[in-house]
Amino acid sequence: MSLFDHIGFKARNVNRSLSFYESCMPELGLEVIARSGSGFFVSGGERAPVPFLWIHGGHDGAGDGDDKPGDRLHLMFTAGSREAVEAFHEAALKAGGRESGGPAYQGPEEMGYYAALVFDPDGNTLEAGFRERKR
């Protein structure tokens, strides 16, 4: 049983966000599994349908205006390797994401947490991280 079934958040431009997520999520074994007129869904597909992300359009005034990148949602995705972290980071930047923290050890290297952070087109922080096993 997962702690979450899904997490939903709004995108200012659904088509731009769809293109971004289609480009970088496969590097983490995730994919856009469905589209609707108002948004789209991202998950591990048949392998792991839940939890999923629901990214949709709409405007409620919340979070608009003077927001800076990083003031919004922060999502951390588990990567299967350091190479997957690096591939996600590269794909996200090529798809229009903005740099927030390039691939590197976060904290002391001996703790074994390797991650990269990017801002999606709406300023949400996406982190891909890999925890190495202690030797």
C-alpha positions as CSV (number, residue, x, y, z in Angstrom):
1,M,0.0,0.0,0.0
2,S,1.3,3.4,-1.0
3,L,1.1,6.5,1.3
4,F,-0.4,8.4,-1.6
5,D,-2.9,7.5,-4.3
6,H,-2.2,10.6,-6.4
7,I,-0.9,14.2,-6.2
8,G,-2.6,16.8,-8.3
9,F,-1.4,20.3,-9.3
10,K,-2.2,22.9,-11.8
11,A,-0.2,23.9,-14.9
12,R,-0.4,27.3,-16.4
13,N,0.0,25.8,-19.9
14,V,-1.0,22.1,-20.0
15,N,0.5,21.5,-23.5
16,R,3.9,22.9,-22.5
17,S,3.9,20.9,-19.3
18,L,2.8,17.7,-21.2
19,S,5.8,18.1,-23.5
20,F,8.1,18.7,-20.6
21,Y,6.9,15.6,-18.6
22,E,6.8,13.4,-21.7
23,S,10.5,14.3,-22.3
24,C,12.0,13.7,-18.8
25,M,9.9,11.2,-16.9
26,P,10.9,8.2,-19.0
27,E,14.4,8.6,-17.6
28,L,12.9,7.6,-14.2
29,G,10.8,4.8,-15.5
30,L,7.6,6.9,-15.5
31,E,5.3,7.8,-18.4
32,V,2.3,9.8,-19.3
33,I,-0.4,7.2,-19.0
34,A,-3.5,9.2,-20.0
35,R,-4.6,12.5,-21.3
36,S,-7.9,14.4,-20.9
37,G,-9.1,17.6,-22.2
38,S,-8.0,19.4,-19.1
39,G,-4.8,17.6,-18.2
40,F,-2.7,14.4,-18.1
41,F,-1.6,11.7,-15.7
42,V,1.9,10.4,-15.0
43,S,2.8,7.1,-13.3
44,G,4.9,3.9,-13.6
45,G,2.3,2.5,-16.1
46,E,1.2,-1.0,-15.6
47,R,4.2,-1.7,-13.5
48,A,3.1,0.9,-10.9
49,P,-0.2,2.6,-11.7
50,V,-0.4,4.2,-8.2
51,P,0.6,6.7,-7.0
52,F,0.2,9.0,-10.0
53,L,0.5,12.6,-10.8
54,W,-2.5,14.5,-12.1
55,I,-1.4,17.7,-13.9
56,H,-4.2,19.8,-15.0
57,G,-5.2,23.3,-16.3
58,G,-7.2,25.8,-14.5
59,H,-6.8,29.0,-12.6
60,D,-7.8,29.7,-9.0
61,G,-5.5,32.6,-8.3
62,A,-3.5,30.6,-5.8
63,G,0.2,30.6,-6.4
64,D,0.1,33.2,-9.2
65,G,1.7,36.6,-9.2
66,D,4.9,37.0,-7.4
67,D,5.9,33.4,-7.0
68,K,9.5,32.5,-7.6
69,P,10.7,29.1,-8.8
70,G,10.8,26.8,-5.8
71,D,7.9,28.5,-4.0
72,R,5.5,25.9,-5.3
73,L,5.4,22.1,-5.1
74,H,8.5,20.0,-4.5
75,L,8.4,16.4,-5.8
76,M,11.2,13.9,-5.2
77,F,11.4,10.9,-7.5
78,T,13.5,7.9,-6.7
79,A,16.0,7.1,-9.4
80,G,17.5,3.6,-10.0
81,S,21.0,4.8,-10.4
82,R,23.3,7.9,-10.6
83,E,23.1,7.6,-14.4
84,A,19.3,7.9,-14.2
85,V,19.6,11.0,-12.1
86,E,21.9,12.5,-14.7
87,A,19.8,11.4,-17.7
88,F,16.7,12.9,-16.0
89,H,18.5,16.2,-15.4
90,E,19.7,16.4,-18.9
91,A,16.3,15.5,-20.4
92,A,14.5,18.0,-18.2
93,L,16.8,20.9,-19.2
94,K,16.4,20.0,-22.9
95,A,12.7,20.0,-22.5
96,G,12.6,23.5,-21.1
97,G,13.2,23.0,-17.4
98,R,15.3,25.4,-15.5
99,E,18.4,24.5,-13.4
100,S,17.9,24.3,-9.6
101,G,20.8,22.0,-8.6
102,G,22.9,19.9,-11.0
103,P,23.7,16.2,-10.3
104,A,25.8,16.0,-7.2
105,Y,26.0,14.4,-3.8
106,Q,23.6,16.2,-1.4
107,G,25.2,16.4,2.0
108,P,28.3,14.5,2.8
109,E,29.3,12.1,0.0
110,E,29.6,9.2,2.5
111,M,25.8,9.5,3.1
112,G,25.4,8.3,-0.5
113,Y,22.5,10.5,-1.6
114,Y,23.0,11.7,-5.2
115,A,20.4,14.0,-6.7
116,A,19.6,16.7,-9.2
117,L,16.9,19.3,-9.1
118,V,15.1,21.3,-11.8
119,F,12.2,23.6,-12.0
120,D,9.4,22.5,-14.4
121,P,7.7,25.1,-16.7
122,D,5.4,26.2,-13.8
123,G,8.2,26.6,-11.2
124,N,7.6,23.4,-9.3
125,T,10.7,21.7,-8.1
126,L,11.4,18.2,-9.4
127,E,14.1,16.2,-7.7
128,A,15.5,12.9,-8.9
129,G,17.6,11.1,-6.2
130,F,19.5,7.9,-5.8
131,R,20.5,6.5,-2.4
132,E,23.6,4.3,-2.7
133,R,23.8,1.3,-0.4
134,K,26.3,1.7,2.4
135,R,29.3,-0.5,2.0
